[in-house]
Amino acid sequence: MRHWRLMIFFVAVATSLTMPTAQAAYPEKEGIGYIESIDFDASTLIVNGLRFRVATYAKVTIDGTFGAFTLLHEGMLIRYDFQQISPTEREIFELETRPKGERYESS
């Protein structure tokens, strides 16, 4: 009986490693814009008139160094990568600011 449990465990682990995650199923996009408003409690911000949720695991870089979502403020120019989960739901997984005067190169 113990061997069956062990075999089921290994099959479950192997299956979970080979299956794509739900996160990978959503299209990835990028954008550039100014932060119009921030809601730290809801982990959201509005850029270019659209609301984005900022993932808890999001990589935030401020002026070239490691940063945090809570260090952002309204009026900052940001470049961000996000997943389009639905027509109204978007989640940022990477975000960066540049020092004042530096421009973003278009891709």
N, C-alpha and C positions, 0 to 999 in steps of 0.2 A: 504494500500500500504506500509506503514511504517513497518508493521509486516513482510511482505515478504522480505524486504531488510534486516531486522534484522535476520531473519531465514537463509537467504542465507549467511550472514556474519558468523554466528555460524557454519554452515555446512562447509564452506571453512576453518575456523580455525580448526575445529575438524579433517577434512581430512588432513590438512597439518601436524598436530601433529601425526597422525597415519601412514603416509606414510614414508617409509625409505628415507633418503637423498641420493643423488647421491654419496656423499662422502663415505658413508658406503658400497656402491656397489663394490668398488675396493678392491682387495686383499691387506692386510697389510703384510709387510715384515720388516726385520731388517737387519742391516749390521754394520760392523766395518771396519774402514779404515782411512787413512790419507787424509786430505784436500790437494788436488793438486793445485787447483786454486779457486778463489772466484770472482764473479761478483756482487758487491753490488747493482748496478743499476738494474740488471735483477733479483736479489734475487736468484741467482743460485750458485752452487758450484760443483766441480768435485771431486769425491772420487772413487778410484779404477777404474779410466778410464771412469766412467759414470757420466753424468750430471744430477743433481737433482735440482728441484725448491724447495725453502724453503718457506713453507706457511707463510702468514702474521701472522697467529695465532699460529705458531709453538712454542712449549715450548723448550726453550734453557737453559741448565744448564752448567755452566762453573766451573770446579773444585769443584762441589758440591753446588754451589750457583746460584741464579737467574742470567741469562745472556741475551744477545741479539745477533741476527745474525751479527750485525755490529761489535761485539767484537771478532769474530772468525778471524783466520788468517791461512795462508798456513802452512802446516807442522803439524797442530794439529791432534792428534789421536782422533777420535770421534766414538761413538756408536749412531746409528740413527734408527728411525722407520719411514717407508715411505709407501706410497700407490703406487702400480704399476697401473697407469692410462692407459697406452698403452705400447707396446714393447719399445718405445723410450721416454715415458713421465713418470717421477717419481716425487712424491712430498713428502718431508720430513715434518712430523708433530711433531716430537720430536727428540731432539738431545742433547747429553751430551758429555762433555770432562772429562778427569780425570787428576788429578795432575800428573806431570811427575813421571814415575816409577811405578804408579799403573796400574795394568792390568785389563782388562775386563774379566769377567767370561763368558765362552761360555754357551749358553742355549741349 
